[in-house]
Amino acid sequence: MSEYHGLFYKTVTEIKGPILVIDNVHGVGYNENVNIVLPDGSKVLGSVLETEANKAVVQVLGDTTGLDLNVSVHFTGETVKIPLSDEVIGRVFSGSFIPRDKKPPIFGEEEREVFFSVINPAARVPPHEFIQTGVSAIDGMNSLVRGQKLPIFSEAGLPHNTLAAQIARQATIIKKGAEAPEDFVVVFCAIGIKKEEYDYFRAEFEETGALNRAVMILNLADDPVIERIIAPRVALTVAEYLAFDLEMHVLTILTDMTNYAEALRIISTAREEIPARKGYPGYLYSDLATIYERAGVVIGKKGSLTQMPILTMPGGDITHPVPDLTGYITEGQLILDRDLFNKGIYPPMDVLRSLSRLMKDGIGKEKTREDHKYVADQLYVSYSEGTRARGLEKIVGREGLSERERRYLRFADDFEHKFVSQGRYENRSIEETLDIAWDILSTLPEDDLIRIEDSIIKKYYRYS
Amino acid sequence: MNEEGHVYRVSGTLVIAENVKNAKIGDVVHIGEQELLGEIVRIIGNKVAIQCFEDTTGLRPGEPVINTNKPLVAELAPGLLGQIYDGLQMPEKKLFELTENPFVRRGYKLPPLDYDKKWEFIPEFTVKKHINEYVKLEKYRVKVGDKVEEGSIIGSTQETSAIEHKIMVPYGIRGKIIDLREGKYNIKEPIATIELPDGTKKEITMLQYWPVRKPRPYREHLPLTTPLITGQRVIDVFFPIPKGGAGAIPGGFGTGKTVTLHQLARWCDADVVVYIGCGERGNEMADVIAHFPQLKDPRTGKTLSERSIFIANVSNLPVFARESSIYMGVTIAEYYRDMGYDVALMADSTSRWAEAMRDISGRLEEIPAERGFPAYLAERIASFYERSGRVVTLGHPERIGSLTIMGATSPPGGDFSEPVTSTTVRFIGTLWALDKELAFQRHFPAINWLMSFSKYAELLEKYWARKDPKFLKLREEALTVLEEAAKIEEIARIVGEKALPDDQRQILLTAEILRHGFLYQNAFHKVDTYCEPPKQIKMLSAIMQYHEWTKRLVKEGNVTIDEIRDVRISVTTPEGEVKQTLAVTELEKVRMVKGTDYIDELMDKIKEKLDELAEKHGVIL
């Protein structure tokens, strides 16, 4: 035990779920790191949840099986920190930053705290650089910009992983003029996902060579539940280092945030806190915010941190606390829909319910094309009219519909099959996306395009 | 036994300390070696519960706790405008400039204001005088020998080119001015001396303090008679808010709360705007902060940052500074109100503030009421909105100031019956209810015209009647059309629009024009983003005139809606081209055309074509 410095206690009086209560301790700091050493010498990590004059409550960040009242608890006096250097790229780590790829651990010149990291709002640059994902439903109508946090809301069985991998593969910045390759890195964080999902991502990244430009932080389904609390924070600490110290452009994929929230609920219940909705703690919003807000662009740094969290909505319910609170924090959401999926449309994105709040700053004349925002706006209005006509058709039949309503029925079908639908490996440029949009908008009479300025219609409308 | 104040227990941001001297509820304390800020929230024997405003990582039992013996105060002086503060009034822009670190570090503190900067103090000032409905600027000069009381203005300094900052006698002081020092001073240097009735002399600086949780006093409450003009049609015309009123804007995520509040902050005709980002997104605050200095106030031509103060306590900053951010913002707003200004305060979002209260309450192990919120939630919400109002301020000269409060709430799952939203609705006069369905159709602002209300509409009758005597009638008719249309749409959903009789389809047609051409407003379109009141009136009268004409065509001439819809007019595009277009489409697009002349022109053309149609069916319009 000579490798440990500091104080050891063998005074554990209670073990309850992932919570240990230790008596007769002195001078323990809140949130400090704890090593719990079992009689056989194996070690589990923990952190201090509550500290009192002579008592401490510790949360175990690992497997609790085999723990008993005879374990030794070692208070390190330090908070959760990880070493960082540019050697993290291409590596695979566990949720608590232990190498999983049989390579040596990272020795960084500096160690960084994992938990407390807040970007000063006055130091932020409003995100405004368009990222072309090559997916029409995103680029055309819910554009992603650098520094944004845009989650995918999905359900079990829908192809969210395929979409996330496609975005990670295809995402590029289009800069008018110079086409200089930029430092682009993917930080992938698995939170309680299944091995086969991980294998899928790994294979995708390997095939395209993206693995050499990726950092993987893995907490798989059979890894300790509590480690899920720190895994996304480890991933984001790495991402912040790459973005704001090494000035790279980082895309962070966090999947699946529902598993994270469940881990948080387990701890909250074990601490006997008063729950808010569905047993989740009242501070779920604030806690999720400390993860999602770690994205952005800051003044004076070239890099950026873009976040794409994935979460599966339990029972497809968007009002469930996890998607609901996520939607309040993130800058929009991409929603995958089972009906579209069953129709064979990929990506099955429900564009009407999806949203990118930062889209307006990333598109337009200098950035994508002058007609972009008008086209997006008009597609929304016309498609929603089409879906309304569909609802009506179910009741009165096609015969009962007016000429105009039938036109919009056709429009909605065209929109789904020509615009939204595309291949898993199809990479459309923004021009192609907008051209397809004009193909289908031109099936409507010019007068119906009420959201588009006349000069734009004149330039792009396909008069037949 | 440690006799000095020290930490006994740490649980998250709740700190229990022992032996803290002179502990009073609300006192601010410094905790531990890092001197973290906290506030005493409970006293139990020799122990106190402290709500720490910062992250407590690393804090240990036994570390010292020192009582400052002062409640949480706002520092009030010239230099507030254009600042970006956190919930404890720490200037974030300055923090970034000094540390050159984009990340906020714990325990780092900066004073709210620049104590070195010199301001030109003059014993002169102007205030708005309200004579009936008119406002006149009146100049005053202060002399040695003048009698003053709390709230009296003794001079001013030009804080920004848009705002003259009045220096007021602090609360609790009255007497005679025996010295006045015109010239350049910093905010801690005395600029006047007042002899109190008991003969003691009191020096006055430009800086004063106010405990944030206590409303600033005023002399008298006044009725609300002037609308806050926002340039947003659905608000100004249908659901107005007066200067001094309170409004709430509830909406699920993605319904456009924040964009609507930004629009209000940009365009409302208040003199000073306080924008509180309470537990909201960092990038959104960055957007406001980056764009306001470039945007111009349409009335004064000055940039918007010259009249705005931001409280940016974003969602990942500690929750407890979030709880205080609302009070910090409203105190600063009241201070400018007391100078005689019309102040507008936007709080986005009060739900996050309520959640902070819930969090504190939970940690104090209070018995929760609904959904974990504390039982005193309603009282706190009520007292926040009650700080709005139009008032006669304390002191001399007599002046009127107003504070309008607009708060967003974020109901979980978009359910308006949840405690924060349902409680808020009880204490406000205008409700702008945001609707998910409208947002999905990209109809913005997604203010649902059937669920929203304004209790003030009648109070503002006089104001609009002066602008246009027909206006109120038009507004009512338009609301009736929208309501009827909602009922007809329900039937249409079952039988199809085609199966409806033409008089009902005519109502649907007018409602459609109102929706696309009036209620819809594009915040990002250069013209449409702000619609001046005369244009609002003109647009509404045009649409309702069209409604009148088509109604008669259908009723008296049995003209079908399809015929009416097909009416085309020829218009000249800005490029000078003549083209044929649908009258309906053109009516829906006038919102994008600058000024009102075009509307007259368009209505003449439409009238001409409708006359032709009328003649064919033997009707005279």
Interface residues (C-beta under 8 A of the other chain):
Chain A: H26 G27 V28 G29 Y30 N31 E32 L49 E50 T51 E52 A53 T79 E113 F115 F116 S117 V118 I119 N120 P121 A122 A123 R124 V125 P126 P127 G147 Q148 F244 E273 I274 P275 A276 R277 G282 Y283 Y285 S286 A289 T290 E293 R294 A295 G296 V298 I299 G300 K301 I318 T319 P321 D324 L325 G327 Y328 I329 E331 G332 Q333 L352 R353 L355 R357 L358 K360 D361 K373 D377 Y380 V381 S384 G391 L392 I395 V396 G400 L401 S402 E405 D447 D448 I450 E453 D454 S455 K458
Chain B: Y8 R9 V10 S11 G12 I16 D55 T56 T57 G58 L59 R60 P61 G62 I84 E92 K93 L95 F96 E100 N101 P102 F103 V104 R106 G252 F253 G254 G277 G279 R281 G282 N283 E284 M285 A286 D287 I289 A290 H291 A312 V314 S315 N316 L317 V319 R352 E355 R358 D359 G362 P368 R371 G372 S410 P412 G413 G414 D415 F440 Q441 R442 R493 I494 V495 G496 E497 K498 A499 H516 N522 F524 T573 P574 E575 T581 L582 T585 E588 K589 M592
